[in-house]
Amino acid sequence: MTSEALEVVIDARGHHCPVPTLRLRRALEQAAPDSVFRLYADDPMARIDVPHFASQAGLEILETTESEAGLSFLIRRKP
């Protein structure tokens, strides 16, 4: 990842799956090829759905963090 890569923030907190993955898909369609994506979700199913979607879509999860506010995924397209 270069310092020039744009981080696209997707806040899907308050929505149940599959909304977080649907919002990620929409962001992928609209973003520049070198973008990275920060997805926030608080539905526990996102722990399963987001990595599953990422593997099918050719994405790489660079980081997953969990806090009281929910989950955060840092995602990019595989080179």
C-alpha positions as CSV (number, residue, x, y, z in Angstrom):
1,M,0.0,0.0,0.0
2,T,1.4,3.4,-0.9
3,S,1.0,6.6,1.0
4,E,-1.0,7.9,-2.0
5,A,-3.7,5.3,-1.7
6,L,-7.1,6.7,-0.8
7,E,-8.8,5.2,2.2
8,V,-12.5,5.0,1.6
9,V,-14.5,4.8,4.9
10,I,-17.7,2.7,5.0
11,D,-19.7,3.0,8.2
12,A,-22.2,0.2,8.3
13,R,-22.7,0.3,12.1
14,G,-26.4,-0.1,13.0
15,H,-27.1,-2.4,10.1
16,H,-27.4,-6.1,10.0
17,C,-25.6,-8.4,7.5
18,P,-25.6,-8.4,4.5
19,V,-25.7,-4.6,4.5
20,P,-22.0,-4.2,5.4
21,T,-20.8,-6.4,2.5
22,L,-23.3,-4.7,0.2
23,R,-22.0,-1.3,1.1
24,L,-18.4,-2.6,0.6
25,R,-19.3,-3.9,-2.8
26,R,-20.9,-0.6,-3.9
27,A,-17.8,1.3,-2.7
28,L,-15.5,-1.1,-4.7
29,E,-17.5,-0.3,-7.8
30,Q,-17.1,3.5,-7.4
31,A,-13.5,3.7,-6.0
32,A,-10.1,4.1,-7.7
33,P,-8.2,0.8,-8.3
34,D,-5.6,1.7,-5.6
35,S,-8.1,2.5,-2.9
36,V,-8.1,0.8,0.5
37,F,-11.3,0.5,2.4
38,R,-12.1,0.9,6.1
39,L,-15.3,-0.9,6.9
40,Y,-17.0,-0.4,10.3
41,A,-19.7,-2.8,11.4
42,D,-21.3,-3.8,14.7
43,D,-23.3,-6.8,13.6
44,P,-21.5,-9.9,15.0
45,M,-22.1,-11.8,11.7
46,A,-19.8,-9.4,10.0
47,R,-16.9,-11.4,11.5
48,I,-17.9,-14.2,9.2
49,D,-19.6,-12.4,6.2
50,V,-16.9,-9.8,5.5
51,P,-13.9,-12.2,5.3
52,H,-16.1,-14.6,3.2
53,F,-17.0,-11.8,0.8
54,A,-13.4,-10.6,0.7
55,S,-12.1,-14.0,-0.3
56,Q,-14.7,-14.3,-3.1
57,A,-14.1,-10.8,-4.4
58,G,-10.3,-11.0,-4.6
59,L,-9.8,-8.7,-1.6
60,E,-7.2,-8.8,1.1
61,I,-8.1,-8.0,4.7
62,L,-5.0,-6.1,6.0
63,E,-6.3,-5.6,9.5
64,T,-9.3,-6.5,11.7
65,T,-9.8,-4.8,15.0
66,E,-12.6,-5.2,17.6
67,S,-13.7,-2.7,20.2
68,E,-16.8,-1.8,22.1
69,A,-18.0,0.2,19.1
70,G,-17.8,-2.9,16.9
71,L,-15.5,-4.3,14.2
72,S,-13.2,-2.4,11.9
73,F,-11.7,-4.0,8.7
74,L,-9.0,-2.5,6.6
75,I,-9.4,-4.0,3.1
76,R,-7.7,-3.7,-0.3
77,R,-7.9,-5.4,-3.7
78,K,-5.2,-8.0,-4.1
79,P,-2.5,-6.9,-6.5
